[in-house]
């Protein structure tokens, strides 16, 4: 289904945003509701379900935190995320230095965390049962952990030297966090440990660092502005402004050396890309200028370029139940990419010409001997 993804002419996503769309998230409970965040601070909530049951339909916006809302973000919203366990709550963070926890039903903030610098990225663990920590990457090199239960932001992870552009919890180990920074480094942390840092990923797998300590333990030769775990948590995909994408073994920290070729990445901030779920093989969907590049994760092959946006694509999100993709762009549009349907049976084959089934067809095998057909 992923190999046949195409821009769907029959499905529109209602156009609400008056400026670029930076971030999308589909809730993991039903896979039905989607959030979007725009560069004007606006957040919109959509219902993706086709309630009309017609072939052509528009995904309706149910509600939004618009410019006139008293609690709207003042600047660009960089990340939106649903609370992983139910749709009653979602989170948003912005260049206005705030992370907001929203009550979905009232569209009021239940809590607000303020930071000293721009917030590039935040993430809640999709699997955590023992903690409610939100990891936050900001203009500061310190990674902040905000506790939803206590409302405090006391926990800090120190080790990066420049701003933290992307953060992601492991979908396998609830205390393991990956962070990507403008200092060319990607660090893995166990947030229970005093020192925190488990490992700093090294693109040379320890080969080069013997000769020169300066080049040691960089994941990319440039800012690292995107990271995404595979769904089993065994691998981590990173992307940098060196136009490279790298796949790492997340338990050993080893660079698997998969070659994706040149992955153009001119983003000055975090790049929101995604990996398919439940496909074999798994695919990575990476914003690539005004297109979305589709790679096979483990072989590095560029399968196709999805073209349809008029301007830079900022984010994409995968809907695993139906293997669909949604993308958001600077052109203010959200596009739905749906697997192409197989060719329909031509109309001139009427019901009558098909052999009459006396048995429930479910109990009968599909083969018929030529005698029956006479």
LOMI-782844 format. One record per residue (C-alpha): x, y, z; residue number from 0. Coordinates in steps of 0.1 Angstrom, whole numbers. Example, Ala and Ser with C-alpha at 12.3 -4.5 7.8 and 13.67 -1.06 7.14 Angstrom:
+-------+-------+-------+-----+
|     u |     v |     w |   i |
+-------+-------+-------+-----+
|   123 |   -45 |    78 |   0 |
|   137 |   -11 |    71 |   1 |
+-------+-------+-------+-----+
//
This chain:
+-------+-------+-------+-----+
|     u |     v |     w |   i |
+-------+-------+-------+-----+
|     0 |     0 |     0 |   0 |
|    28 |    24 |     8 |   1 |
|    44 |    18 |   -26 |   2 |
|    11 |    30 |   -43 |   3 |
|     7 |    61 |   -22 |   4 |
|    -6 |    90 |   -43 |   5 |
|   -22 |   124 |   -37 |   6 |
|   -59 |   116 |   -32 |   7 |
|   -82 |   137 |   -54 |   8 |
|  -112 |   126 |   -33 |   9 |
|  -100 |   136 |     1 |  10 |
|   -94 |   172 |    12 |  11 |
|   -83 |   184 |    46 |  12 |
|  -103 |   216 |    54 |  13 |
|   -80 |   246 |    49 |  14 |
|   -80 |   267 |    81 |  15 |
|   -44 |   278 |    84 |  16 |
|   -35 |   312 |    70 |  17 |
|     2 |   305 |    72 |  18 |
|    26 |   276 |    70 |  19 |
|    20 |   243 |    88 |  20 |
|    50 |   231 |   109 |  21 |
|    37 |   201 |   127 |  22 |
|    11 |   174 |   126 |  23 |
|     1 |   146 |   150 |  24 |
|   -25 |   118 |   148 |  25 |
|   -37 |   104 |   181 |  26 |
|   -26 |    68 |   187 |  27 |
|   -58 |    56 |   204 |  28 |
|   -82 |    55 |   175 |  29 |
|   -60 |    70 |   148 |  30 |
|   -90 |    93 |   140 |  31 |
|   -81 |   129 |   152 |  32 |
|   -53 |   150 |   139 |  33 |
|   -37 |   181 |   153 |  34 |
|   -18 |   208 |   132 |  35 |
|     3 |   237 |   144 |  36 |
|    10 |   268 |   122 |  37 |
|    37 |   294 |   120 |  38 |
|    11 |   320 |   131 |  39 |
|     6 |   302 |   164 |  40 |
|   -28 |   286 |   154 |  41 |
|   -36 |   250 |   163 |  42 |
|   -64 |   231 |   145 |  43 |
|   -80 |   197 |   154 |  44 |
|   -94 |   176 |   125 |  45 |
|  -116 |   145 |   123 |  46 |
|  -101 |   123 |    96 |  47 |
|  -131 |    99 |    96 |  48 |
|  -153 |    99 |    65 |  49 |
|  -187 |   104 |    83 |  50 |
|  -205 |   111 |    50 |  51 |
|  -195 |    77 |    36 |  52 |
|  -192 |    93 |     2 |  53 |
|  -161 |    86 |   -19 |  54 |
|  -152 |   123 |   -20 |  55 |
|  -151 |   141 |    13 |  56 |
|  -134 |   167 |    33 |  57 |
|  -117 |   160 |    67 |  58 |
|  -135 |   187 |    88 |  59 |
|  -118 |   209 |   114 |  60 |
|  -137 |   203 |   147 |  61 |
|  -122 |   232 |   165 |  62 |
|   -91 |   255 |   166 |  63 |
|   -71 |   277 |   189 |  64 |
|   -72 |   307 |   166 |  65 |
|   -55 |   341 |   166 |  66 |
|   -84 |   356 |   187 |  67 |
|   -82 |   328 |   214 |  68 |
|   -69 |   344 |   247 |  69 |
|   -43 |   316 |   251 |  70 |
|   -31 |   312 |   215 |  71 |
|     7 |   309 |   211 |  72 |
|    22 |   343 |   202 |  73 |
|    47 |   329 |   177 |  74 |
|    52 |   298 |   155 |  75 |
|    40 |   265 |   169 |  76 |
|    68 |   240 |   163 |  77 |
|    54 |   208 |   178 |  78 |
|    20 |   194 |   187 |  79 |
|    14 |   160 |   203 |  80 |
|   -15 |   142 |   216 |  81 |
|   -13 |   128 |   251 |  82 |
|    -5 |    91 |   243 |  83 |
|   -32 |    75 |   264 |  84 |
|   -64 |    93 |   256 |  85 |
|   -76 |   122 |   234 |  86 |
|   -87 |   144 |   264 |  87 |
|   -54 |   162 |   264 |  88 |
|   -28 |   175 |   239 |  89 |
|     4 |   195 |   241 |  90 |
|    20 |   223 |   220 |  91 |
|    52 |   242 |   221 |  92 |
|    63 |   273 |   203 |  93 |
|    89 |   299 |   195 |  94 |
|    72 |   320 |   222 |  95 |
|    92 |   299 |   247 |  96 |
|    62 |   281 |   261 |  97 |
|    49 |   245 |   263 |  98 |
|    12 |   243 |   268 |  99 |
|    -9 |   214 |   281 | 100 |
|   -44 |   216 |   267 | 101 |
|   -77 |   202 |   278 | 102 |
|   -92 |   190 |   244 | 103 |
|  -128 |   195 |   255 | 104 |
|  -126 |   231 |   268 | 105 |
|   -96 |   242 |   246 | 106 |
|   -81 |   258 |   277 | 107 |
|   -45 |   253 |   289 | 108 |
|   -44 |   231 |   320 | 109 |
|    -8 |   240 |   325 | 110 |
|    19 |   261 |   309 | 111 |
|    57 |   257 |   312 | 112 |
|    79 |   287 |   303 | 113 |
|   115 |   285 |   291 | 114 |
|   144 |   310 |   287 | 115 |
|   147 |   303 |   249 | 116 |
|   128 |   293 |   218 | 117 |
|   113 |   258 |   221 | 118 |
|   122 |   237 |   190 | 119 |
|   107 |   203 |   200 | 120 |
|    90 |   184 |   227 | 121 |
|    79 |   148 |   232 | 122 |
|    60 |   126 |   256 | 123 |
|    68 |    89 |   258 | 124 |
|    43 |    67 |   238 | 125 |
|    48 |    38 |   263 | 126 |
|    57 |    53 |   297 | 127 |
|    36 |    40 |   326 | 128 |
|    59 |    49 |   355 | 129 |
|    66 |    86 |   346 | 130 |
|    48 |   116 |   329 | 131 |
|    79 |   134 |   317 | 132 |
|    78 |   157 |   287 | 133 |
|   113 |   162 |   271 | 134 |
|   119 |   197 |   257 | 135 |
|   145 |   209 |   233 | 136 |
|   152 |   246 |   234 | 137 |
|   177 |   272 |   224 | 138 |
|   196 |   262 |   255 | 139 |
|   220 |   232 |   253 | 140 |
|   203 |   218 |   284 | 141 |
|   175 |   193 |   278 | 142 |
|   146 |   200 |   301 | 143 |
|   122 |   174 |   315 | 144 |
|    88 |   187 |   326 | 145 |
|    68 |   165 |   350 | 146 |
|    31 |   165 |   342 | 147 |
|    22 |   151 |   376 | 148 |
|    40 |   177 |   397 | 149 |
|    39 |   206 |   372 | 150 |
|    76 |   212 |   378 | 151 |
|   105 |   214 |   353 | 152 |
|   133 |   206 |   377 | 153 |
|   151 |   178 |   358 | 154 |
|   178 |   189 |   334 | 155 |
|   201 |   168 |   312 | 156 |
|   235 |   184 |   305 | 157 |
|   259 |   175 |   278 | 158 |
|   251 |   192 |   246 | 159 |
|   270 |   224 |   236 | 160 |
|   245 |   241 |   214 | 161 |
|   207 |   243 |   210 | 162 |
|   187 |   211 |   210 | 163 |
|   166 |   208 |   178 | 164 |
|   149 |   174 |   182 | 165 |
|   140 |   151 |   211 | 166 |
|   123 |   116 |   210 | 167 |
|   116 |    90 |   237 | 168 |
|   123 |    54 |   228 | 169 |
|    92 |    34 |   220 | 170 |
|   109 |     4 |   236 | 171 |
|   124 |    16 |   269 | 172 |
|   104 |    42 |   288 | 173 |
|   134 |    59 |   305 | 174 |
|   155 |    62 |   273 | 175 |
|   155 |    95 |   254 | 176 |
|   173 |   105 |   222 | 177 |
|   183 |   142 |   216 | 178 |
|   197 |   159 |   186 | 179 |
|   216 |   192 |   187 | 180 |
|   232 |   219 |   165 | 181 |
|   265 |   207 |   180 | 182 |
|   265 |   178 |   155 | 183 |
|   258 |   153 |   182 | 184 |
|   230 |   129 |   191 | 185 |
|   229 |   117 |   227 | 186 |
|   210 |    88 |   243 | 187 |
|   200 |    92 |   279 | 188 |
|   187 |    71 |   307 | 189 |
|   168 |    98 |   327 | 190 |
|   170 |    77 |   359 | 191 |
|   208 |    80 |   360 | 192 |
|   225 |   109 |   378 | 193 |
|   249 |   115 |   349 | 194 |
|   221 |   108 |   324 | 195 |
|   240 |   103 |   292 | 196 |
|   243 |    66 |   280 | 197 |
|   261 |    73 |   248 | 198 |
|   270 |    99 |   222 | 199 |
|   265 |    85 |   187 | 200 |
|   297 |    84 |   166 | 201 |
|   293 |    83 |   128 | 202 |
|   328 |    67 |   125 | 203 |
|   320 |    39 |   150 | 204 |
|   351 |    47 |   169 | 205 |
|   375 |    45 |   139 | 206 |
|   384 |    82 |   135 | 207 |
|   384 |    92 |   172 | 208 |
|   417 |    75 |   178 | 209 |
|   435 |   100 |   155 | 210 |
|   417 |   132 |   164 | 211 |
|   397 |   138 |   195 | 212 |
|   379 |   168 |   180 | 213 |
|   361 |   148 |   154 | 214 |
|   351 |   122 |   180 | 215 |
|   315 |   113 |   185 | 216 |
|   297 |   134 |   160 | 217 |
|   266 |   119 |   144 | 218 |
|   267 |   144 |   115 | 219 |
|   290 |   170 |   100 | 220 |
|   265 |   198 |   107 | 221 |
|   234 |   205 |   128 | 222 |
|   214 |   174 |   136 | 223 |
|   178 |   186 |   133 | 224 |
|   157 |   155 |   131 | 225 |
|   154 |   121 |   147 | 226 |
|   129 |    93 |   146 | 227 |
|   129 |    58 |   161 | 228 |
|   116 |    28 |   142 | 229 |
|    84 |    15 |   158 | 230 |
|   101 |   -14 |   176 | 231 |
|   127 |    10 |   190 | 232 |
|   156 |   -11 |   178 | 233 |
|   169 |    16 |   154 | 234 |
|   171 |    54 |   153 | 235 |
|   171 |    74 |   121 | 236 |
|   188 |   109 |   122 | 237 |
|   190 |   137 |    97 | 238 |
|   215 |   166 |    96 | 239 |
|   223 |   197 |    76 | 240 |
|   252 |   178 |    61 | 241 |
|   225 |   164 |    37 | 242 |
|   229 |   130 |    52 | 243 |
|   205 |   106 |    69 | 244 |
|   219 |    79 |    92 | 245 |
|   205 |    47 |   107 | 246 |
|   218 |    37 |   141 | 247 |
|   214 |     5 |   162 | 248 |
|   198 |    21 |   193 | 249 |
|   211 |    -5 |   218 | 250 |
|   248 |    -5 |   206 | 251 |
|   249 |    30 |   193 | 252 |
|   265 |    17 |   161 | 253 |
|   262 |    35 |   128 | 254 |
|   247 |     8 |   105 | 255 |
|   262 |    26 |    74 | 256 |
|   231 |    24 |    53 | 257 |
|   235 |    49 |    24 | 258 |
|   205 |    70 |    16 | 259 |
|   224 |    92 |    -8 | 260 |
|   221 |   130 |    -6 | 261 |
|   191 |   140 |    15 | 262 |
|   187 |   177 |    10 | 263 |
|   180 |   194 |    42 | 264 |
|   180 |   232 |    44 | 265 |
|   158 |   235 |    75 | 266 |
|   171 |   261 |   100 | 267 |
|   150 |   244 |   127 | 268 |
|   138 |   209 |   135 | 269 |
|   128 |   187 |   106 | 270 |
|    97 |   166 |   113 | 271 |
|    99 |   133 |    94 | 272 |
|    83 |    99 |   101 | 273 |
|    87 |    62 |    97 | 274 |
|    59 |    38 |    86 | 275 |
|    44 |    14 |   111 | 276 |
|    34 |   -22 |   104 | 277 |
|    49 |   -24 |    69 | 278 |
|    75 |   -48 |    57 | 279 |
|    99 |   -34 |    48 | 280 |
|    95 |    -1 |    68 | 281 |
|    97 |    32 |    50 | 282 |
|   109 |    67 |    60 | 283 |
|    90 |    97 |    48 | 284 |
|   112 |   128 |    47 | 285 |
|   103 |   163 |    37 | 286 |
|   125 |   172 |     7 | 287 |
|   120 |   207 |    -6 | 288 |
|    84 |   209 |   -18 | 289 |
|    82 |   170 |   -21 | 290 |
|    84 |   141 |     3 | 291 |
|   111 |   115 |    -3 | 292 |
|   101 |    79 |     5 | 293 |
|   131 |    56 |    14 | 294 |
|   133 |    20 |    25 | 295 |
|   147 |    23 |    60 | 296 |
|   171 |    -7 |    60 | 297 |
|   184 |    -6 |    24 | 298 |
|   185 |    32 |    19 | 299 |
|   167 |    30 |   -15 | 300 |
|   148 |    61 |   -26 | 301 |
|   115 |    46 |   -37 | 302 |
|    96 |    77 |   -49 | 303 |
|    91 |   114 |   -45 | 304 |
|    56 |   125 |   -35 | 305 |
|    49 |   158 |   -53 | 306 |
|    18 |   180 |   -47 | 307 |
|    27 |   208 |   -24 | 308 |
|    36 |   243 |   -39 | 309 |
|    62 |   252 |   -13 | 310 |
|    85 |   237 |    14 | 311 |
|    71 |   206 |    32 | 312 |
|    77 |   210 |    70 | 313 |
|    62 |   178 |    84 | 314 |
|    45 |   145 |    77 | 315 |
|    27 |   120 |    98 | 316 |
|    18 |    84 |    91 | 317 |
|   -16 |    68 |    99 | 318 |
|    -8 |    32 |   105 | 319 |
|   -44 |    18 |   105 | 320 |
|   -49 |    26 |    68 | 321 |
|   -12 |    31 |    58 | 322 |
|   -20 |    67 |    49 | 323 |
|     3 |    98 |    50 | 324 |
|    -6 |   134 |    58 | 325 |
|    19 |   163 |    51 | 326 |
|    19 |   199 |    61 | 327 |
|    37 |   227 |    41 | 328 |
|    46 |   263 |    40 | 329 |
|    18 |   266 |    13 | 330 |
|    -8 |   264 |    42 | 331 |
|   -21 |   231 |    29 | 332 |
|   -24 |   197 |    45 | 333 |
|   -24 |   169 |    18 | 334 |
|   -36 |   134 |    22 | 335 |
|   -16 |   106 |     5 | 336 |
|   -37 |    75 |     2 | 337 |
|   -28 |    41 |   -14 | 338 |
|   -42 |    39 |   -49 | 339 |
|   -72 |    16 |   -51 | 340 |
|   -69 |   -15 |   -72 | 341 |
|   -86 |   -14 |  -106 | 342 |
|  -124 |   -18 |  -102 | 343 |
|  -143 |   -47 |  -120 | 344 |
|  -155 |   -32 |  -153 | 345 |
|  -192 |   -23 |  -153 | 346 |
|  -202 |   -46 |  -182 | 347 |
|  -198 |   -77 |  -161 | 348 |
|  -233 |   -78 |  -147 | 349 |
|  -243 |   -98 |  -117 | 350 |
|  -265 |  -121 |  -138 | 351 |
|  -236 |  -135 |  -159 | 352 |
|  -218 |  -147 |  -128 | 353 |
|  -226 |  -183 |  -118 | 354 |
|  -253 |  -186 |   -92 | 355 |
|  -240 |  -195 |   -58 | 356 |
|  -262 |  -219 |   -39 | 357 |
|  -239 |  -221 |    -9 | 358 |
|  -227 |  -192 |    12 | 359 |
|  -197 |  -182 |    -9 | 360 |
|  -176 |  -180 |    22 | 361 |
|  -178 |  -218 |    26 | 362 |
|  -171 |  -226 |   -11 | 363 |
|  -137 |  -227 |   -26 | 364 |
|  -130 |  -201 |   -53 | 365 |
|  -123 |  -226 |   -81 | 366 |
|  -150 |  -238 |  -103 | 367 |
|  -146 |  -268 |  -127 | 368 |
|  -155 |  -261 |  -163 | 369 |
|  -185 |  -284 |  -161 | 370 |
|  -203 |  -260 |  -137 | 371 |
|  -199 |  -231 |  -161 | 372 |
|  -217 |  -247 |  -190 | 373 |
+-------+-------+-------+-----+
//
